Amino acid sequence: MEPLGAEERIWHRPRMASLLIVEDEAPIASLLSDHLRRRGHEVSVASDGDEALACLGLLDAPAPGVPDLVVLDVMLPGRTGLEVCAALRRARLARQPVVLMLTAKRNEEDAIAGFEAGADDYVRKPFGVAELVRRIDALLALAARTPAAPPRHAGLHIDTRARTVHVGEREVHLTPKEHDLLVHLATHRGVVLDRERLLVDVWGYTHAGYARTVDSHVTRIRKKLEAAGLSEAPITTVHGVGYRYEEP
């Protein structure tokens, strides 16, 4: 990884946040944590899956609290990053952190597996630390944004301030990025949004190679809404373009 240059150091910084880095390669964990601490963030580091779960309060050991964002390597000693992410998403926490997954694997299926486990975003190794820090900044800034209340769909209620989604009386447990994507689509009801535009608006970056990120998230949102009892998810696929949130 390359250190941050002058241009990266003056890039807009989001609010201070609590971060957990789960990475078994000590040089990478140290370099990344140093850069993030210099940006004002509170950073904890775990080197394996069990230590990560302990830091998140998912084992018997007491934890300081749920972080705002977790940088989670896939290949860890013991429990993998996928297992840690899945356990985190199953947990009934007061709030769910954003999860940015790191993977050394190049196959698209591996990235999709991360999304299926509940990751909000992913970065492939090797990466530049400037890229990763900017991605973290974008995710934190977007997570902190409170959009206007979206329209109600029959049977579906989205509360943007509480960051909750209900189908009738049943709460739908979405990841932070699933929630952001659903809200963004709902606030642009009737408008076709292409994948590249959604990457910019919801993830804070654009890259054609990450278009499947949007597809994976939409698929999971639909499954969760329908499993909660919604007869048909309001997100329609516009083939060859992107997605549209249908009028209620």
N, C-alpha and C positions, 0 to 999 in steps of 0.2 A: 504494500500500500504506500502511496505517496502522501507526504505531509501536506497540510493546507498551505496554499500560496496566499499572497497579499490580497488578491481579488476575492478569494473565498472568505478571508477573515473579515471583510467588511460587508459581507452579504447580510441581509436582514435576519435578525435573531428573534425567535419567538420568546414567549414567556419562559421563565425558569420552570423546569419540570423534573420529576423524579423518574429515573431511568434504571432499568436492570439490563445488564449485558451478560448473556449466557454464552460463553465461548471458552473452549478448552485449550486453545492456542494462546498461551500467556502473552506473547509479543503483540498479537492482534488486539486482545482484550485491553492491554495496558495502553497501547497507542490510541485506541478509540476512546477509552475512558478519559485519558488525559485531555484530548481535544474537546470532549463534551463537557468536562468540568470547567475548562477555560471559557466555555460559552455560558457558564452560570448554572449548569444543571447539577442536580444531586444524583450521583451515579453509584450503583452497587454492582458488584461483579460476582458471578457464579461460574464454576468451571465444569459442572456436570448436571445431569437432569435432576437428581435428587436434591442437590443444593439449590437449584432453581426453584423447585417446588417448595422447599423450606422458606426461601426468600419471599415467595408469593403467599405464604401462609396456608399451603395445601398439604402440609405434613403436620405432625404434632407440635413441632417447634414453633414458638411465637415468632411473628413476623412484624416488621415495622409498619407495614401498610402496603396496599396495592400500588405499584408504580403507575405512572402515566403511560409509559411505553416500555416494551420489552424487545431487545434485540436478541434474537434466538437462533443459534446455529443449529442446523439439522443434525449433523454428525457429532454426537456427544458420547462420552463414556456412559455406560449403563443405559438409562432411558434416553431415547432419541429426542431431538427437538420436536418432532411430530407428536410423540407421546406426551411431552410436556404441554404443548399447545392444546392438544385435545383435552387433557385433564383440566387445564385452565378454563377452557370454554365450557366444560361441564359444570364447573364450580358455580354455586349460587353466590356471587359476590355482589357487594353494593354497586360496584361499577366494574366494567371490564377494561383492561388496558389495551392500547393499540399494540399489535404484535408485528414486528418486522423480522422476517425470517432470512437467514443467510444460508445459502446452499452452494456447495462446490460442484454439484451435479448439473449437467447442461441440458438434460432432457426436459422437454416441456411437461411431461407427465409428472416429474418430480416437483415442479412448481405447483401444478394442479393438486398434488397430494398435500402440499403445504396449505393451500387454500381450503381444501376439504377438512383439514385439521382445525381450521379457524384462523389462519394467518390473514392479516390485512394487506400485507405487501411482502415482496421478497427482493433480495439482491443477490446476484450470483458472484461467487468468488472466482478469481481474484477481483477485488474492487479497489478503487481509490477512496481514501478516507474522506476526501472532499465530497465525492458523490454520495457516500453514505450519510455524512452529516447533513447535507442538503436535503436528502430524502427524509431524515428524521425531523428536520426543521419543518418541512412541508406537512408531514403527518401530524405533528403537534399543533401547527397553526390551524389546520383544517379541523382537527378534533376539538379545538377551543372555540370554533366559530358556532354561533347559535343562529341558524337561519330563521326566516319567517315561518310561521306555522303553515304546513302544507294543507291542501284540501282533504276533507274526509272522504274516504271511499266506503261504500256500503259494507258495514261490518268491520272496517279497519280504522283504527285510530292511532295516529302518530303524534306523540308529544315531544317536540324538539327540545324543550327546556329540560324535561326530566330524562330525555333520551330513552324513551320507552315506546314500544309498539304493542298494541293489543288487537286481537281478533275477538270481538265481543268482550267477555270478561277475562279471556285467556291471554296472558302475556307471551309475546314471542321474543325469545332470547337471540338477538342479533349481535354479531361482532361490531366493534366501532365502525369499521369501514362498510360493512353491510348496511348499518343504520344510515351512514352518511350518503351512500348511494341511493337508498330508497327515498330519503328525504329530497335529494337533489332531483331525482326523476319526478317525484310527486309535486314539487314546486314548479316544475315545467310541464305540467299535465298537457297532453295533447300535442306536445312538440317532440319530433324525432331528434334524438341526441345520438351522434355517432360515437363510436368507441374512443377515438382519439380525443374528442372533446370531453368525454367523461373522465378520461385519464387526467387531463389537465385540471378539470373542475373539482374532482373528488380526491384524486391522489396527488395533485400538484405537480405533475410532470407529464411529458409526452414521449412515447417511444413505441414505434409500430410493433416491436417484438413483444410488448406487454399487453396487447389487445385482448388476449385470452384471460387476462386478469379480470376484466370487466365481465366476460362471459361466465366465468366460474362464480363470481359473486352474485350475478343475477340468478343463476341456477340455484344457488343455496338459498337466496331470499325467497324464491318461488316455493321451494320445497318446505321451508319453515312456515310460510304463511298458509300453505295448503294443509300442512300437518296440524296447524292450530285450528283448522276448521273453515278457512276461507275457501269458498267453492272454486274460485278461480283468481289467481294472482293478477293484479292490474297491470303488470309490466308485459308489454307486447314486443315480440321480436320483429324488427323491420329488416328483412333479410338483405344482406349485403351492405347495410348501413349501420344500424345500431338498435336502440330501444326507445319505446314510447310508453309513458304512463297514461293509461286510458282514463277518459272522463268518468267520474263516478255515476 
